[in-house]
Amino acid sequence: MNKKLICERSELGFATRRIWVVLLLLLISVGMQTAAQEQETIRVTGKLVRVMGPGGETTGWSIRLESEITVDGKPVRSIEVEGPASKLDKLENKCVKAQGQINHRHGVVRGDWPVLMIFTIEVNFTVSSGVDLVQHVSGSNTRNNDFASPYCYHFQLPNFTTAGNAVVVGFTFQNNPTPAVSDDQGDSYALQVNYFDSADSQSIGIATAFNVVAGARLISVCFSSDPGGYVQPMATEFDNVIAMDATGTASQGSGTSVSPGALTPTVTGDLAYQLVYSLSTNQSSFTAGSQSNISWNLLSADLLDGWAAQYGQYNSTASLTPTLTMGTSQKWISAAILLQTGTSGGVPSGMRIVHLVHENIPEHTASGGTGNPFPNPLALQFPSSGNLLVAMIGGGYNSATITSMTDTNNNTWSQVGTTQVIAGNDTALAYYTGNAVSSSNLALTLQWSATDGDFTAFLYDVTGAAASPLDTSAGTTGYQSSAGNLTLPFTITPAEANELIFAETVWDYNTGAGMLPQGAFFDTNTFDGESQSGPEPVDENNNWGHLLTTGTAPVDITWEIMFSGLPVNDWAAMAVAFKPTP
C-alpha cells in the first residue's frame, strides 16, 4: 500500500516535473521571440510620402528619413511602411514619427526588401527641417553665339513657383560682364557667387531668391554687355530654404575631381549646392560626391554641354569641400554655396514635372556641333525622381529617328505613335517609360537611324502619374504659306481631368514665342540676338510646351510666332497625353 502510494506519488512528481519543464521551455521560447521582436522594433522620423515600385511591388508608402539608419546591415535614407490606410492618408506629406517592426516582402521584380510594419505613427512637431526638390530646369549652351541688347538668356521653370520657397539659379558665361537675374513676378535675386577664370575667359555664377511669390516661371539671366557666347543656365526651386549661410566659393582646375573650395556652416542642416562647367563643353559622365554627413544627389548632368549640379543636406558644422567627379579629365570651373534651412513654402500636390532638361544634339557648327555626325549610340544622363519619364525630340537638316531607348534602371521605353517627317527634314517624335524606376544617376542610351542632323531633346521627369499613364496622342505634318500663329490641325481629347499633355512642333522658319490655350506652359528657351530662323543651339527656334487639363474637352494647340510677316512653311508636330495617378 505504501509502496504503491510512493510509486503513484513518484509518477505524479515525474509528470509534474515534465509539465514544468515544458512550461519553462515555452516561457523561454516566448521570451526569446519577444526579445527578438524588441530587437527589431525601431523608431524613425521623417516625411511620409506616396511611392511607386517596379511591377507595382510596393506598399505605396515610404518615410523619407530625417537621418540615415541601418537596415539589414545597409544604410538607408528612406523605408517603405505599412499601416492603417486611413491614418496614412491623413498624414501624407507630413513630418511624422513612427514605431514598428521590420518585416520583409518578396517580389518577382524587386526580390526581398524591408518594410516597416507600423505600430504607431503621428505628426512629429519637433522634426528638423527637411528640404524637398520642388522643380529643376537646365537649359542648353549658346556656344559661340553673340548676344544683342539687353543681353539676356530667357528660360522657364517647368511649373509656377510655390509661395515661400527658394529659387537657386546657376549659370556660366564667357568673359566678365556683370550678371543680373530676374523673374516674371519681380522676386529679388541676390548674386552670391560671380567668379571669373581669367586664364580661360569663362565665368560662373549663382544667384538666389528667398520667400518667392507664387506664380513665377520665366527667369532671365542678363549681362551688362555681350558675353560673347557660351552662356548656359539652370534653376532649382526648394522648399524649407530660408537664407544664405556663409559666403559662397568658386574655383577653376583640371582633372576629374571637381572641388570649388571649402565652406563652413554656422549651423547643422544646411543645404549644399554645387555646379560645374567643363570648359570642353562636353563630358563623358558626372558622378555625385560621396562625403561624410551628406548624401549628394545630381540635379542635372548635361553630357553634351558639360554642365551639371548636385545638392545635399549637410548634417554637420565642420568645414565642407563639395566634390563631384567627371568621367573625363578636362579643365573645369565650379561654384558652391550653403543655404540655411527652416520652415517655409511647400510642395505642390498632383501630377507635375520635377526635372526638365534641354539637350542640344547637333552635327552642324551653326547649331553647336563639330561638323561631324554626333555619336551613335548617344549617351545621356537624366537625374530623375518621378514615375513617368518622357522624351520629346525634334529636329532635322537631315531627318533621323530613334530606333530604341534604354536606361541603366532597365525601364522599358516605348515610342508614342509614329515619327512625323516632312520633306526629309522637319522631324518630331516622342518616347516614354511609365511606372518608371528613377534615380539621381540614371543614364540613357539612344540608338539612331542616322546622326547627320541637328536635334533637340526635352527630357521631362514627372511625378504623380498613373502606373499605366499613356492616354492618347496625335501627330501630323503640314505647310504654312501665310504668316501668323500656327494652330495644329488636330485636337487632344483627354479621358479625364488633370492629365498632362506634352506637345512639340519643328518648323522651317521663324522662332516660337508662346503656346495657347490660356494656361499652357511654353518650354522653349531663347536669347537676345539669336538668329530669326536658326539654326542655333538653344532649342533650334522650335516649339515645346505642356499643359494640365481641367476636364475632358478637346484641347487645341496653337504656337505663337516671334517675328510677324514670316510664314513657318514646312512643319512636323507631335502631342501626347498622360493620365495622373487615381
C-alpha positions in Angstrom: 0.0 0.0 0.0 2.7 2.4 1.0 4.8 1.2 -1.9 2.0 1.8 -4.3 1.4 5.2 -2.9 5.1 6.0 -3.2 5.1 4.8 -6.8 2.0 6.8 -7.6 3.4 9.9 -5.9 6.7 9.3 -7.8 4.9 9.0 -11.2 2.9 12.1 -10.4 6.0 14.0 -9.4 7.8 13.0 -12.6 4.8 14.1 -14.7 4.6 17.3 -12.8 8.3 17.9 -13.4 7.8 17.2 -17.1 5.0 19.8 -17.3 7.1 22.4 -15.6 10.0 21.7 -18.0 7.6 22.1 -20.9 6.2 25.3 -19.5 9.7 26.6 -18.8 10.8 25.8 -22.4 7.6 27.6 -23.7 8.4 30.6 -21.5 12.0 30.7 -22.7 10.8 30.4 -26.3 8.2 33.2 -25.9 10.9 35.3 -24.1 13.3 34.7 -26.9 10.7 35.7 -29.5 9.7 38.7 -27.5 13.4 39.7 -27.2 13.8 39.2 -31.0 10.8 41.4 -31.6 12.1 44.0 -29.3 15.4 44.0 -31.1 13.6 44.5 -34.4 11.3 47.3 -33.1 12.6 50.7 -34.4 11.6 54.3 -34.2 12.0 56.6 -37.2 11.3 60.3 -38.0 10.9 61.8 -41.4 8.4 62.8 -44.2 5.6 60.4 -45.2 5.1 60.2 -48.9 3.4 58.1 -51.5 5.7 55.9 -53.7 5.6 53.7 -56.8 7.5 50.5 -57.2 8.6 48.4 -60.2 5.9 46.0 -61.3 3.6 47.5 -58.7 5.7 45.8 -55.9 5.3 48.3 -53.2 3.2 49.2 -50.1 2.5 52.6 -51.7 4.0 54.5 -48.7 7.5 55.5 -47.6 9.1 57.6 -44.9 12.0 59.8 -46.1 14.1 59.6 -43.1 15.4 62.7 -41.2 18.7 60.8 -40.7 20.2 57.7 -42.1 19.5 54.3 -40.3 20.9 50.8 -40.9 18.5 48.1 -42.0 19.7 44.6 -42.9 23.3 45.8 -42.5 22.8 48.5 -45.1 22.4 52.3 -44.7 19.1 53.7 -45.9 17.6 57.2 -46.2 14.0 56.0 -46.8 12.0 53.0 -45.8 8.7 51.6 -47.1 6.0 51.4 -44.4 2.6 49.6 -44.0 -0.1 50.7 -41.6 -3.8 51.8 -41.5 -4.7 53.4 -44.8 -7.0 56.0 -43.2 -4.2 57.1 -40.9 -1.5 57.2 -43.6 -3.9 59.2 -45.9 -4.3 61.9 -43.3 -0.5 62.1 -42.7 0.6 62.3 -46.3 3.5 64.8 -46.9 3.7 65.5 -43.2 6.7 65.1 -40.9 6.0 62.1 -38.8 7.5 59.9 -36.1 6.7 56.1 -36.3 7.4 53.0 -34.4 7.2 49.5 -35.8 8.9 46.2 -36.7 10.9 45.4 -39.7 9.3 42.7 -41.9 10.3 41.6 -45.4 8.4 41.4 -48.7 9.3 39.4 -51.7 8.5 40.2 -55.3 9.3 38.9 -58.8 11.0 42.2 -59.8 12.4 43.5 -56.6 13.3 40.3 -54.8 13.4 40.9 -51.0 13.0 44.3 -49.5 12.4 45.6 -45.9 9.1 47.1 -44.8 8.4 48.8 -41.5 5.1 47.4 -40.1 3.8 50.4 -38.2 2.6 50.1 -34.6 2.2 53.8 -34.0 2.6 56.9 -36.3 1.8 60.5 -35.6 2.8 64.0 -36.6 6.3 64.9 -35.4 6.3 68.6 -34.3 10.0 68.6 -33.3 11.5 67.2 -36.6 14.2 69.3 -38.1 13.5 70.9 -41.5 13.8 68.6 -44.4 14.3 70.1 -47.9 12.4 69.0 -50.9 13.4 69.5 -54.5 10.3 71.1 -56.0 11.4 71.5 -59.6 14.6 71.9 -61.7 15.4 73.0 -65.2 18.6 73.0 -67.2 19.0 74.9 -70.5 21.3 74.4 -73.5 24.6 76.3 -74.1 24.6 79.1 -76.6 28.0 78.0 -77.8 29.8 80.8 -79.7 26.7 82.9 -80.5 26.9 86.6 -79.7 24.1 88.4 -77.8 22.2 91.6 -78.6 20.9 94.2 -76.2 19.6 93.7 -73.5 21.9 90.6 -73.5 19.6 88.1 -71.8 19.1 84.4 -71.8 15.4 83.6 -71.1 14.3 80.3 -69.8 11.4 78.7 -67.9 10.8 76.6 -64.8 8.6 73.6 -65.6 5.8 74.9 -63.3 4.8 78.0 -61.4 6.7 78.6 -58.2 5.1 78.0 -54.8 4.9 80.9 -52.4 7.6 80.9 -49.6 10.0 78.6 -51.5 13.6 79.5 -52.6 14.9 79.5 -56.2 18.6 79.0 -56.9 19.9 80.0 -60.3 23.3 78.7 -61.6 24.9 80.0 -64.8 28.1 80.1 -66.8 29.1 82.7 -69.4 32.1 83.8 -71.4 34.3 86.8 -70.4 33.4 89.0 -67.4 30.4 91.2 -67.9 28.2 91.9 -64.8 25.3 89.4 -64.5 21.9 90.0 -63.0 18.9 87.6 -62.5 15.2 88.4 -62.5 11.9 86.6 -62.9 8.4 87.5 -64.2 7.0 88.1 -60.8 9.5 90.6 -59.5 11.3 88.3 -57.0 14.6 89.7 -55.7 17.7 87.7 -56.7 21.0 88.3 -55.0 24.2 87.4 -56.6 26.0 85.0 -54.2 28.9 83.9 -56.5 30.4 85.6 -59.5 33.8 84.1 -60.4 35.9 84.8 -63.4 38.5 82.4 -64.7 40.8 84.9 -66.5 43.0 82.2 -67.9 40.2 80.7 -69.9 37.9 83.7 -70.1 34.9 81.9 -68.6 32.8 82.9 -65.6 30.4 81.0 -63.3 27.7 82.5 -61.0 25.0 81.6 -58.5 22.0 83.8 -57.6 19.3 83.2 -55.0 15.8 84.4 -54.2 14.1 83.5 -50.9 10.4 83.6 -49.9 9.4 83.9 -53.6 5.8 84.8 -54.5 3.5 82.2 -56.2 3.4 82.1 -60.0 6.9 82.9 -61.1 8.2 80.9 -64.0 10.1 82.9 -66.6 13.7 83.6 -65.5 16.1 85.9 -67.3 19.9 85.9 -66.8 21.1 89.2 -68.2 24.5 90.9 -68.7 25.9 94.4 -68.7 27.4 93.8 -72.2 27.6 91.0 -74.8 29.2 88.0 -73.0 30.3 86.7 -76.4 28.8 83.2 -76.1 29.0 80.1 -74.0 26.1 81.0 -71.8 24.1 78.3 -70.0 21.7 78.5 -67.1 19.8 76.2 -64.7 17.3 76.9 -62.0 16.1 75.0 -59.0 13.2 75.5 -56.5 13.4 74.1 -53.0 11.1 74.3 -50.0 12.2 74.9 -46.4 15.2 77.0 -47.6 15.2 80.4 -45.9 18.6 82.2 -46.3 22.3 82.1 -47.1 24.7 80.6 -44.6 28.3 81.9 -45.0 29.9 83.1 -48.2 29.9 81.1 -51.4 33.1 79.7 -53.0 34.4 79.1 -56.5 37.5 77.9 -58.3 38.9 76.5 -61.5 41.0 73.5 -62.2 41.6 70.4 -64.3 41.2 66.7 -63.9 38.3 64.5 -62.9 37.7 65.6 -59.3 35.9 69.0 -59.1 36.1 71.0 -55.9 35.3 74.7 -55.8 36.7 75.2 -52.3 35.8 74.9 -48.6 32.5 76.1 -47.0 32.0 76.4 -43.2 28.4 76.3 -42.0 27.3 78.1 -38.8 24.5 75.6 -38.1 23.9 71.9 -38.9 21.3 71.0 -41.6 22.4 73.4 -44.3 21.6 72.7 -47.9 24.8 72.5 -50.0 24.6 73.3 -53.7 27.5 72.9 -56.3 27.6 73.4 -60.0 30.3 72.7 -62.6 31.0 73.6 -66.2 33.5 71.6 -68.2 35.4 74.0 -70.5 35.5 71.5 -73.3 31.7 71.9 -73.5 31.2 68.1 -73.3 31.8 65.3 -70.8 31.6 61.5 -70.6 29.9 61.3 -67.2 29.1 63.1 -63.9 29.0 61.3 -60.6 27.6 62.8 -57.4 30.0 63.2 -54.5 30.4 60.7 -51.6 31.3 62.6 -48.4 30.6 62.3 -44.7 27.5 63.8 -43.2 25.9 64.5 -46.6 24.0 62.5 -49.3 24.7 64.2 -52.6 22.2 64.0 -55.5 22.7 65.1 -59.0 20.2 67.8 -60.1 21.1 67.5 -63.8 24.1 66.3 -65.8 24.2 67.5 -69.4 27.0 65.5 -71.1 26.6 67.2 -74.4 27.3 70.6 -72.9 29.5 69.6 -69.9 27.1 71.2 -67.4 26.0 69.7 -64.1 25.0 70.4 -60.5 24.5 68.5 -57.2 22.8 69.2 -53.9 22.5 67.6 -50.4 21.7 68.4 -46.8 24.8 68.7 -44.6 24.4 67.4 -41.1 27.5 68.9 -39.5 29.1 72.3 -38.7 32.6 71.1 -39.8 34.1 72.6 -42.9 32.8 71.0 -46.2 34.6 71.0 -49.5 31.9 70.0 -52.1 33.3 67.5 -54.6 31.9 65.7 -57.6 33.6 63.6 -60.3 33.8 63.9 -64.1 34.4 60.8 -66.2 37.0 62.5 -68.5 39.8 64.7 -67.3 39.2 68.3 -68.5 39.5 71.9 -67.5 36.6 73.0 -65.3 35.1 75.9 -63.4 32.9 75.3 -60.3 31.0 77.2 -57.6 29.1 76.2 -54.4 27.0 77.8 -51.7 25.5 76.8 -48.3 21.8 77.6 -47.7 20.1 77.8 -44.3 17.1 75.5 -43.8 13.9 76.3 -41.8 10.2 76.1 -42.4 8.9 77.9 -45.5 6.9 77.2 -48.6 5.8 73.7 -49.7 5.4 71.1 -52.4 2.5 71.2 -54.9 0.2 68.2 -55.0 -0.9 66.3 -58.0 0.8 65.3 -61.3 3.7 67.7 -62.0 7.2 68.0 -63.7 10.1 67.7 -61.3 13.0 67.9 -63.8 13.2 69.3 -67.3 16.5 69.0 -69.2 17.1 70.7 -72.6 19.6 68.6 -74.7 21.2 70.0 -77.8 22.2 67.2 -80.2 23.9 68.8 -83.2 26.0 67.9 -86.2 26.4 71.3 -87.9 28.6 74.1 -86.4 25.9 76.7 -86.5 23.9 74.5 -84.1 26.9 74.0 -81.9 28.1 70.8 -83.5 31.6 69.9 -84.8 30.6 69.4 -88.4 30.7 65.7 -87.9 27.8 63.3 -87.1 27.0 63.1 -83.4 27.8 59.8 -81.7 25.6 56.7 -82.2 24.5 55.3 -79.8 24.2 58.5 -77.9 24.8 58.6 -74.2 22.8 61.0 -71.9 22.3 61.3 -68.2 18.9 62.1 -66.7 18.8 62.5 -62.9 15.2 62.0 -62.0 12.8 61.1 -59.2 9.3 60.7 -60.7 7.4 57.6 -62.0 7.0 58.8 -65.6 9.8 59.8 -67.9 9.1 61.5 -71.3 11.4 62.4 -74.2 10.0 64.9 -76.7 12.5 65.0 -79.6 12.6 67.1 -82.7 15.0 68.4 -85.4 16.1 68.0 -89.0 18.6 69.1 -91.6 18.7 65.9 -92.2 15.8 63.8 -90.8 16.6 60.9 -88.5 14.6 58.8 -86.0 15.4 57.0 -82.8 15.2 53.2 -83.2 15.5 52.4 -79.5 15.9 53.9 -76.0 17.3 52.1 -72.9 18.4 53.1 -69.5 20.6 51.8 -66.6 17.5 51.0 -64.5 16.1 48.6 -67.1 13.0 50.7 -67.7 11.0 49.9 -70.8 11.0 52.9 -73.2 8.3 52.9 -75.9 7.7 55.2 -78.9 4.4 57.0 -78.9 2.7 56.9 -82.3 4.9 57.3 -85.3 7.7 59.6 -86.3 6.4 62.7 -88.1 8.7 63.8 -91.0 8.1 66.3 -93.9 10.4 66.8 -96.9 13.1 64.7 -95.4 13.8 67.5 -92.9 11.5 68.6 -90.0 11.1 65.6 -87.6 9.0 65.1 -84.4 8.8 62.0 -82.2 8.2 61.0 -78.6 9.3 58.3 -76.3 8.2 57.5 -72.7 8.6 54.9 -69.9 5.7 54.5 -67.4 5.8 53.2 -63.8 9.5 54.1 -64.1 12.3 53.4 -61.6 14.1 56.8 -61.4 17.4 57.7 -59.8 19.9 60.5 -59.4 22.4 58.5 -61.5 20.1 57.4 -64.3 21.8 57.1 -67.7 20.2 56.8 -71.1 21.3 55.3 -74.4 19.6 56.4 -77.7 20.1 54.4 -80.9 19.6 56.5 -84.0 18.8 55.6 -87.7 21.3 58.4 -88.7 23.2 61.2 -86.9 23.8 63.8 -89.6 21.2 66.3 -88.4 20.6 68.8 -85.6 18.2 67.7 -82.9 16.8 68.8 -79.6 15.5 66.5 -76.8 13.3 67.8 -74.0 13.6 65.3 -71.1 10.7 65.5 -68.6 10.7 63.8 -65.2 7.1 63.6 -63.9 5.7 62.6 -60.5 2.1 61.6 -59.7 1.5 59.7 -63.0 -0.7 56.6 -63.3 1.1 53.2 -63.3 -0.2 52.8 -66.9 0.0 56.5 -67.9 -0.4 56.8 -71.6 -3.8 58.1 -72.7 -3.8 59.3 -76.2 -1.6 61.0 -78.9 -1.7 62.7 -82.2 0.8 63.8 -84.8 0.9 65.2 -88.4 2.8 67.4 -90.8 1.8 70.5 -92.8 2.8 73.7 -94.6 2.0 77.3 -93.6 2.1 79.8 -96.5 0.6 82.8 -94.8 2.3 84.3 -91.8 0.7 84.1 -88.3 0.3 81.8 -85.3 0.2 78.1 -86.2 -2.8 76.1 -84.9 -2.3 72.4 -85.2 -5.0 70.7 -87.3 -5.8 68.1 -84.6 -7.1 68.1 -81.0 -6.1 66.0 -78.0 -9.2 64.7 -76.1 -8.2 63.6 -72.6 -10.0 60.7 -70.9 -10.1 62.6 -67.5 -9.2 65.8 -65.8 -5.7 66.7 -64.6 -3.9 64.9 -67.5 -0.5 66.3 -68.6 -0.2 67.0 -72.3 3.2 67.4 -74.0 3.5 69.0 -77.4 6.2 69.9 -79.9 6.4 71.4 -83.4 9.5 71.7 -85.6 9.3 74.2 -88.4 11.5 75.7 -91.2 11.3 79.4 -90.4 10.6 81.8 -87.6 11.0 81.4 -83.8 8.4 80.1 -81.3 7.3 82.7 -78.8 4.4 81.1 -76.8 1.8 78.4 -76.5 -2.0 78.5 -76.4 -4.6 77.9 -75.0 -4.5 80.1 -72.0 -2.8 78.4 -69.1 -0.4 76.3 -71.3 3.3 76.3 -70.4 5.7 77.3 -73.2 9.0 75.5 -72.6 11.3 76.7 -75.4 14.3 78.9 -74.3 15.5 81.9 -76.2 18.4 84.5 -76.0 18.5 88.1 -77.2 20.2 88.3 -80.6 19.6 84.7 -81.7 19.0 84.0 -85.4 15.5 84.6 -86.7 15.1 81.1 -88.0 18.3 79.3 -87.0 20.0 77.0 -87.0 21.2 77.8 -83.4 22.0 75.7 -80.4 19.2 76.8 -78.0 16.1 74.7 -78.9 16.6 75.5 -82.6 13.9 78.2 -82.7 11.3 75.4 -82.4 8.3 74.8 -80.1 8.0 72.7 -77.0 5.4 73.0 -74.2 2.9 71.3 -71.9 -0.4 71.9 -70.2 -2.6 70.4 -67.5 -6.2 69.6 -68.5 -9.1 70.7 -66.3 -11.7 68.4 -67.9 -12.3 66.1 -70.8 -13.0 68.7 -73.5 -10.9 68.5 -76.7 -7.7 70.6 -76.5 -6.4 72.7 -79.4 -2.7 73.6 -79.6 -1.5 76.9 -81.1 2.1 78.2 -81.3 2.7 81.9 -81.2 5.4 83.3 -83.5 8.1 85.8 -82.6 8.5 87.5 -86.0 5.4 88.8 -87.8 5.3 88.5 -91.6 7.3 85.3 -91.8 5.5 82.1 -92.6 6.9 78.9 -91.0 6.5 76.8 -94.2 7.0 73.1 -93.5 6.3 71.8 -90.0 6.0 68.5 -88.2 4.1 68.1 -84.9 3.5 65.6 -82.1 1.4 65.7 -78.9 0.9 63.1 -76.1 -1.4 63.0 -73.1 -0.7 61.1 -69.9 -3.0 60.2 -67.0 -2.5 61.1 -63.3 -2.5 58.5 -60.5 -6.1 57.7 -59.4 
